[in-house]
Every structure is written in C-alpha cells, then in structure tokens.
Amino acid sequence: MAEPNTPSIDPKSGFCYKTKTFHTLRPSLHLPPQNLPLSVTSYAISLLPSPPPETTALIDSATGNRLSYPEFLLKAQTLASSLQNLTGLSKGDTVFILAPASLKIPILYYSLLSLGVIVSPANPAGSPYEISRQIKLTRPVIAFASSATAHNLLPLPKPTILLDSPEFESMMIHSTPTNGPHRNVIKQSDAAAILYSSGTTGNVKGVVLTHRNFIALIAGYVASRPDLESPMVELLTVPLFHIFGFFTILRVIALGQTSVLMERFDFVAMLRVVEKFRVNGMVVTPPLVVAMVKSEEVGNYDLSSLMAVGCGGAPLGKEVAEQFRSKLPNVEIVQGYGLTESTGSVTRTIGPEENQHYGSAGRLTENLEAKIVDPVTGEDLSPGQQGELWLRGPTMMKGYIGDDDATASTLDSEGWMKTGDLCYFDHDGFLFIADRLKELIKYKAYQVPPAELEQVLKSHPEIADAAVVPYPDEDVGELPMAFVVRQQGSTLNESQVMDFVAKQVAPYKKIRRVAFINAIPKNPAGKILRRELVSLAISRPSSKL
C-alpha cells in the first residue's frame, strides 16, 4: 500500500491520481505477521497490562452487577475449559447464539473465540422462519439460547445450553480438566465469526469474518485511543449480535475500558444509566441521536460525564448533528461508516476538528484503500464525483458462507469489495454517503431486505404481486412499505397485510405502510423499478402502523 506522502498522492484527500485510488490519511499500522498463529482474544488480552487491571470490565445496567478484568478473564478461561470437556467443542465448530444482551454474552464470545470455535450470534427477536434459514446456512453443532428463545431453534447435533440455567453458571465457575484446556493452533486466517447480512441484495447471507479481520480493526482503535486518566465507561445501546455491537465489545475489552450493557433498550432508562454509572461514551444509531434532540427528558438527567457518542449504522443528517451539538454542546459526535462485510468500521472521524464535518462519515481508517467506481461505465472516479464505493484492506470479509456466487460478485480477484453504496470523497478525504445502490432498507440501522418481505407477501393466497420499498422517516431512518397487487375479487385490507407479515418476521422487519396498486412497475428483464415506487410512495397517502 502506498504511503500518503508519496508524490502522486494528494496529502489532503489521499487520492492517487495515477491509480485512481484513495489511501488512508491515518498512520500505517504495523500488524502482527500474517503467518503468526494468533486469535483475536489472545491479541486483545495481550494489549492489557499484566497482571490485568482490577478495574471494572462489565456492568449490568439493570442489576448493577459488575465484573472486574481478572474476574472476566477467569470466567472466560474456565468456561472454555468446561465447553471443551463437557460438550466436545473444538476448533472449526460453529455455534449459534440466540439470547439477549447480558454479562454472559461477552464471556461466551471470548471463550469460544479462544478455542477457535466460530461464533454465530443471531437476533433473539427473529422469527422461527428467519432462525431456521440462518441455522441451515451456517450448520452449527450446538446452540446457546435463553429459556425464552430456545423453542425457536431447530434440532442440532448437540443439546442446546441455556444461558440462564444453573448448568451454564456452573460452567463459568468450575473447571473440569486437571491440565487446563487443550489449545488448538489458531491461524489469523481462520474464521472467527459468521454474522448475518443481506449483502448488496437478496436474502440473508452469512458473512465469514476472520481473526485477522478483528485484529486489524482493534489495532486501529488502539492506535487512536485518547489519553485519559481513567478508563472510558461506554454504554452499548446496540445489540451484541449486530456487527456494530459485536466488534464494540471486543474493542472495549481490548482497550481496558468499561462496558455497560442493557438487556432491553429504553430511552429514559438509558438516560438514567448515563447518570448513574457516569458514562463517558455511547455507541448509537442515528434514530437515537434524533430522539435525544427531540426529547425533553434529556434535561432531567445529569449527563455531564458524557464526552462522546459514536454514531453509525446509517447516515446521520447534518441538521440533526447540529441540533444535537446545540442541545449537548460538550458532547462530541463521532461519525462513522461500516458494513458487516468490512468487520464494521471503514471510515470514522477522530478528534474535535474532524467531528465538526457534519454529514460526513469520516475518513478512511488505518490500512484501507478505496475507489469510487462509476456503476455504469466501471470508470474509477476522482474526489467530488459520486459512484459505488469499493474497499480493500485487512478488515474485508473472507466471503459469504455457502454462497460462492454472492462472494464472487462482491469480492473481485484483486481483493476489492464492492459495497453497493453510492458515495463520494471530498477534497479533504471525508466520505459522504449519497444513496444506496443496494436495495436494503435501513430501519433503526437494522438491515431489512425487500426480497425477503416480498417472498412472504407473495405467499399470501390473496396477493398476486408485491414490492417493498423504503419510505423515509425522520425517527427511524426508513420504514418498510409494501405495494400490493390483490388477486381478482380480493378485499384484503392494509391491516390484514401488515398482520400477515408481522407473524412471520422479526419486529424490525414488519411492514409499516401499505398501498394497493394495479401492477408493479418492472423493466423488460422483470426487475422491480423501485425508484418509481419510492416516488409514488412519497406522493400519495397510505396506511401507517
């Protein structure tokens, strides 16, 4: 990778006029040699002082229960021993996790990753249909669930372990082997996790992320961490099964900071938690920033400890960011952009000056390259020109499990990953997300694939055809809206359509608006003309749930 001070590279934008490639403006990272056996957990723990600090690693916001770093690491190591000896789990096995956030989830993640076991967490609010698709895709040998979610699982080779059972508690306390667990050699190129995404289009896909992906991501945060007198206290408002929450919990532990976890998100409870635990930072999505701007409750709590909010998952509007800073002038908004396929963070702002670039998603993170490619001609574009964002670097995914065609269409032979997002870099190297080429709907930063909802809709006997499009909404980003063609003679109404879908999908995927139409507009190849429908949606009234 060329250095930013190379003569052909613009030091302001990072753009190389010879190769038409954007380079990071951050200092290059010296990552561990790729052939060095190393797991992400070993790397993260190596960044902590030895012996580990007595500071708090995890806090349960509801109960106030805390785990210090020595306690956390001991429980993770003990659980790893128990899992090997009681379940026979070994390197390369995949495990499915279906449970809400709790102190046990980070312990379980670290235990499994230290064994070379592939971690595959899913949304505990997912429907049986969605969960069965994910399980068939990743073929786990065992599942970890809660009493409330276990009934949604398919039968697996090994019995499900309930995280809220005495059995699991015992596994974190009592180690069965006499000589400790047998540690397999874990290569950085080995799969560490399979997280779920819809890729650039279509149904759910399993994104395979390696230990090397996470090591490279964490190294970037280590290089840019602030110099503080005491460890940061971070509140995680994003779910731990999502890439945003998954990499954040790994990052916070690696940096020796304190994580505050909420099992169920509630806005007023969040404000109370910030006050009670003197939270310094939060990872949030744009709808939460909007809520903080609009809510009168914010003034009822002492938020003076709050220094920064890291906002990602979807674009944050410039106006909202400015309103936030007006209301909370001492809180910096750290903006960023990433995908499941990029192990999360691709761009972010660092420091007060960059944080003022409202509307931007920040600058390229360490060791990354980017291109802006004209989606029609394939031409590589210059600063200020819009096109599809392509990325290359050590955090790009290994591929989609069991889907070679989707992998080949996303990753090219030179290692470039096509994001499907329409973006541009300005002349100072800041990324701006203009639109999405891919058809995903972003509801509260969750990915909602229209194709999946269209399949559900079309399974209704009274629906002849259907299309799902994003409907803009200030509070949540985008609402899934359905255009429905009724079968002849049908009297199907909006509520019946919404109820039918709601019974088969997770809450965030529910259809929120419905419009009936005589025919779905399509091109000669049969592709739905979604932009026409979006324009139609905005111009006409429809039912809203």
N, C-alpha and C positions, 0 to 999 in steps of 0.2 A: 504494500500500500504506500503510495507516495505521501511525503510529508507536506503539511500546509505551507512550509517555507520554500518549496520547490518553485523556481521561477515561473513555470507555466500555470501555477495555481494562484488564483486570486486570494490574498490573505484575508479579505473581508467576507467573501461568500463561500470560500473553499472550493470554488468551481475551477476545474481544469479545462482550459479551452482546447487542448489537444485531444483529450479522451472524452470530453463532454460528460465528465463525472464530477459529482460533488463529494468533497472529502470532509471529514470531521475537522472542526476547528479546536477540538479538545486535544490535550497532550496524549500521545500514543501510550497505550497500556502495554506493559511487559507481562503477558500472561504466562502461566506455567507451561512448559514444553508440552505439546500435544501428546507425545508418546509417554508422558509420565502418568502412571496409574494414579488416579485421584478422583474421589467422589465429591460432589458439591458439599456434602456435610463435612467431610474431612477438611475441605478448603475453608468453609465458613468457620469451623471451630478453630482452625489454625490462626485465624485473624483475631481471636480473643486472647486476652492476657492469660498466662499460665502461672499459677492456677487461675481458673475462671473467676471473674469478679463476683462478689457477694451481692451485687445489685440485682434488682428485680428484672426478670426476663418477660414474664407474662402476668397479666392481671385479668381476671374475670370481672367485667363491669357490673354484672348483676349481683354477684355474691361478695365481691371484694377479695376473693381468694387470689393468692399470689404464689408464684414460683420464682425462686432465685435462679441464677445461672447454674450453680452447682446442682440444685435440685432438678432443673430441667434436663441437664445433660445426663444425670444419673438415671432419671426415669426413662429417657430415650434409649440409653445403653441397655438398661435392664429389660425394657420391652423388646429390643432387638434380640436379646438372648432368648427370651420367652417365645417369641414368634418362631424363631428357628427350631427350637426344640419341641414346642407343643403343636405347631402346625406344619412343620417341614418346609416353610417358605425358604426359597433360595434365589440366588441371583438370576435375573431374567424373567421371573414370575411377574405377572401383572395382578395388582389388587384393585378392587373397585371400592370407593369410599362414598357413602351416601348418608351424610349426617350434618346437622347444623354446626356452626362455629362454637368451639369450646376450647378450653386449655388442652384438651386431649388431642385435638387435631394437629397442632404443631409438633407435639411429641410423637404422634404416629408418623407424620411426614418424615421427620428426622430419623426415626427408627428404620423405616422401610428404605429410605434412600441410602442409609449407611450399609444396608445389606445388598445393595444393587437391585432391589426389587423395584418394579416400575409402578409408580403411584398414579392412579386414575380417579380423581375426585369428580363427582357429578352433583348437579343441583338437587338437594333433597326435596325440593318442591316439584320436581319433574313428574310427569305422568307415567304410569306403567308402560305406555307405548314408547315414550321417549327413552326411558331407562332400559327397556329391552333392546332397543336399537343400539344403544351405547354398549351394552354388555355383549351383544352379538358381534360388534365391531372390534372390541378390544380383547375378548375372550379371557377374562380374569379367572384366576384359580380360586379366589376367595373374596369375600366382601366384608367390609366393616360398615356397620349401619347403627342406627338408633332403634329403640323399640317402636318409634312412630313411623319409621321409613322401611323397615326390614320386609314388610309384606309386599312391597313393590318390586322386590328382586326376583330374578329368575334363579332356578337351581344351579349351583356351581359345584365344582369338584370337592371343595372343602366347605364345612359348615360355616355359616355367617357368624361373625363375632360382633356382639352388641357393645358399643362403647359406653353405654350407661348400665352395664352389668357388673356384678361383683367379680366375675371372671376376668374382665379386662382390667379392672382396678388392681387385681392381684398380679396380673402380668407386668404391671409397671413397678411393682414393689418387690416381688420375689423372683429372683433369677434361678432357673433350674440347673444350668450346667455347672460343672466344677471348674472347668478350664476356660470359661468365657466362650462367647460365640465364635464359630469359625468364620473368618472374614475372607470372602472371595476377592480376587483382584478385580477392581472396578476400573475400567478404562473411561477416559473422559468422553470418548465417542459412544459409550453405552447409553441406551435410553434411560432417562430418569423419570419422566412423567409423560402421560398421554392426557392432554386436556382437550376439551371439546369445542369445536368451532365449526362454522359453516363455510369456511374458506372464502373464496371470492363469489361463490354462488351455490345454490342447491341445498341438499340435506346435510345433516350433521356429519362432521368428519373428526377423526381422532388425530390430533396434532402431536407428533412424536418429538419431544424435546430432550436433549442430551445433558449429561453432567457438564460438558464443556459449555453448552449454551448458558446454563445458570452461573457457572464460574465466571464467564466473561461479563455477564450482566452485573453480578455482585462486585466484580473488580472495578467497574466504572463508578459505582456509588462509593466504594471505599476511597477512590482517588479524589472524589469531590466532596467528601463529608465535611461538615462545618466543624470548626474547632470550638467546642463548648466545654464549660467547666464540669458539667454533669451530663449523663446520657439523656438523649431525647426520649420523651414519652410520646409514643404515637398511637393514635386511635384508629383502628381499622374499621371503616364503615362499609367496606366492600367485601363480598363473600370470598371465603378461602378456597372455594373450588374454581373460581374465576382466575385467569392468569394474573390480573391486577392484584388480587389478594394473595395468590399462591407465591408469586415472586416477592411480594412485600414482606411476608412473614419470614421467608428465607433471608432477605436483605436485612431486616431489623435485627434478627438474631446475630447475623454475621457482624453487624456493626456494634453489637453490645448494647443496643438500645432496649427500651421497654415497650412491649406491645400491649395495648388494652383491647380486649376482644368483646364484641357484642353478639350474643346468640341471635337476637331478633332486633332489627333496627327500628328505632322510634325516634323521631326528630327531637322532641322535648327531652327524652331520656339521653340523647346524645349531648345536648347542651349541659345537662346535669352531670354527665360523665366528665366532660371537659373541665368543669368547675371542680368536681370532687377530686379527680386524680391529677389535676394541674397538667393537662395535656398540652404538649408543645406543637405537635403536628398531627394532621389527619390526611388520610388518602380518601378522596371523594370523587364523585362523578358530577357533571355539570348540573343535573337537576337538584342536587343538594346545595350547590352554590346558589342557585335560583331561590331555593327555599329559605336560605339564610338571608338573602337580600329582602325577601318579601315578609318574613315572619317578624311579628312584634315581640315574640318570645325571646329573641336574641338579647334584647336589652334587660331581661330579667335575671340573667346569669353572669357570673364573673368569668369572662373569657380572656382575662388579661395574660394568662400563661400561654395562650395560643400565638405561635410565631408564624406558622405557615400551613397552607393546605396544598396538597399535591393533587391536582385535578387532571383526570384522564378518563379514558373510556369512550369519549365522544368529544367533538369540538365544543369549546366554550366561547360564547359570543363576546365580542369586545365590550359591548354595552353592559352586559351582566358583570364582567370583570371590573369595569369602572365603578359600577354601583356597589359592588362588594367592597372595594377599597374605600369608597366614601363612607360606608357604614362601619367597616372594621379597618381603619387606616393603619393599624400596627400589624396587620396580618398579611404576609406575602402570599400571592397565588403563584404556585409553581406549576406551570402548564407543561403537558407532555402528550406524546402520541405513541401508540404501540399497537401490536396485534398479538394474538395468541401465537401466530406463526413466527413472530420475532422474539419470543420469550418475554413479551411485554415491551418495555421502554425502547423506543427508537430515537425520539427526539425529546428534549426537555430544556427548560430554562434553568439557569444556575445564577444565583446572585440577584440583588435588587435591580440592577440595570436591565438584565435580560427579562426579569419578571414583569417589567413595565411594557413589554411588547405584547399588549393585549390583542387577542385574536390569533396570535401565533401559537404554534405547538412547540416552539423552541428550536434549538439547533441539534444537529446530528450528534448522537452520543459517541463515546470513545470507540475507536477501531471500526467504524462503519463507513461505508461508501453508499452513495445514492445516485440514481439517474432519474430524470423526468423524461418520459418517453411519450411521444405523440401516439395515442391509441389507434389512430387510423393509419398513419404512414410508417410508424416504427422509428421515426427520427428522434435522436437524442436532443433535448431542448436546453436552453440557456436560462440563467436567472430571470425571473419575472414571467416566464412562459408556463402555461398550465399543461399538464399531461399526467400520465399514470406514474405513480411513484414506484421505482424499483429499488431494492435494497440488497446489500451484500456485506457479510461480516460474520463474526463468530457466534452471534446470537440467533442466526436464522435456523429454523427448524430442520430436522432430519427429513421430514416428509409426513404424508398422511398415511396412517396405518391401513393396510389392506386396500389402498386406492392408488395404484401406480399411475393411472391416467390423470387424476387430480394433482398428484405430485408433479408429474411431468409438465402439466400446464401452468404450474405455479413457480417451480424452480427450473431455471434453464441450465444448460451444460456448463456455463461459466460461473454458476453459483449465485446468479441474480434471482431474487424473489420478487415476483410481481404482486403488489399489494391490492390492486383493483381500486385504489383511491386516486381521485383526481386532485392534484396538488401543485404547488409551485414553491420554489425557494426565492426569497427576495435577495437583494444585492448585499445584505448583511448575513446571509446564511440561515435565516429563520424560515421555517417551514409553515406554510399556510394550507389548510385543507379546504378546497373549494367545493368538492362534491364527491360522490362515490360512484365509481363505475360499477362496482358490485351491487347487488340488489338487496343487501341486508338492510333490515330496519333496525335502528338503534333505539330501543325503549329503555330508558334509565340506564344506558350503557350496556344493556344486555343485547346480544345478537338474536334477532328474530328473522329466520329465513322464510321469505314469502312462499317458496316452493313447497315447504313442509305444510304450511297452513292451507295452501291451495289443494294439496292432496287430501287433507282432512275434509275441507269443504266439499270437494268433488265426490267424497264418499257418501254424502247425504243423498238419499234417493230423490229428493225434490230439487236438487241443484244440477243444472245442465252444464254450467261452466262457471269458473270463478277466477278472480285475480286479486292479489293482495299487494297493497302499496303503502308507503309511509305517508302519514298525514302529520304535518308539522304541528308541534305542541310545545309551548314555552316551558312548561313544567317538567315534562319527561323526555323531551327531545323529539321523538316521533311516535305516533300511535299506529298500530297495525289496522288498516282499513280494508274491508273486503268489498269488491264489486261482484255482485252475484247475478247470474242469469238463471231464472227459475225455469223448471220444467213446465211445459204447457199445462195449464189448468191448476197449477200450484198456487196456494195462498200463503205460502211461507212468509213470515214477517221478520223484522230485524232482530227482535228479542230471541226468536227461535234459532236464528242463525248463530248469534253470539253464544247462546246457551249450549248449542251442539258442539261448538269448538271448545268452549271452556271446560267441558267434561273430559277432553282428550289431551289437553296441553297444560304446561306449567302456567301459573298465573301471569307471568310477564309476557307470554305469547298470545294471550287472549285477544280476539278481535274486539276492538273498541268502537269502531264505526262501521256502518253497513249502508251501501247504496245498491239499489236494484237497477239493472241495465239490460237492454235488449241483446247486446252482443259484446264480447270482449274484443277490443281492437288488437289486431295482430299483424305482423309483417308477413310477406309471402312464405317465409320459412316457418311460420307458426309461432314466432317469438312474440310474447306479450309486449305491447307498446306501453310500458309503464309510465313514461313521462306524460303521455296523453291522459292517462288515468289520474295521475297526480294533479295535473292542471284542472281536470274535471272535478276532482275531489275538492279542491280549494274553492272552486267557483260555485259549488252547489251545496245546499243543506243536506245533512244526513243524520241518522240516528247516532247518538253518542251514549256510551255506557258510563 
